[in-house]
Amino acid sequence: MDHRTDAMRRCHPDSVTISRLTGFITDGVILLASIAYLVVAGIFGWTLLPGWIAIGLLLAGAWFTWSVPAFTYKQFGFRVSEEELELRSGWIWLSDTLVPMTRVQHVELERGPLLRKYGLAKVKVVTAATTHVIQALKLEEAETLKKQIGELAKVVDHDE
């Protein structure tokens, strides 16, 4: 069967929420640093302009933090065949990448605090040139995919 006729698989829909939370946490840290700068600048008589510029950019960037994860989720897809892993991504510049199984060096599973909270994991496919990431799959699906790619790429799993 031709793998190109298989449907592209997607990440879990909770990946949008996780991306937004991560973005807002980052924005919050930058906002606090900007406010701290404004306070220190006020005390020492420094210019306030950098602090206000940072806050303005954060407010303008909040739209990106909210909307980009939804666009990214809709555009990202992956497909696994015996010969290759196909990854589709992007929302302005679309990318379609074929990773030959013969190039895969190892496959990793990653679970940060937010991914664990939602029962999800990332699958990282490592080649000599780069690391390809499938962002958020249910843990069981991610473990199965890791094993499947590892077996197709003939990668030894040191955990077993």
Secondary structure, DSSP 8 states (H G I E B T S, - for coil): --GGGS--B---THHHHHHHHHHHHHHHHHHHHHHHHHHHHHHHT--SHHHHHHHHHHHHHHHHHHHHHHHHHHH-EEEE-SSEEEEEE-SSS-EEEEEEGGGEEEEEEE--HHHHHTTEEEEEEEESS-EEEEEEEEHHHHHHHHHHHHHHTT---TT-
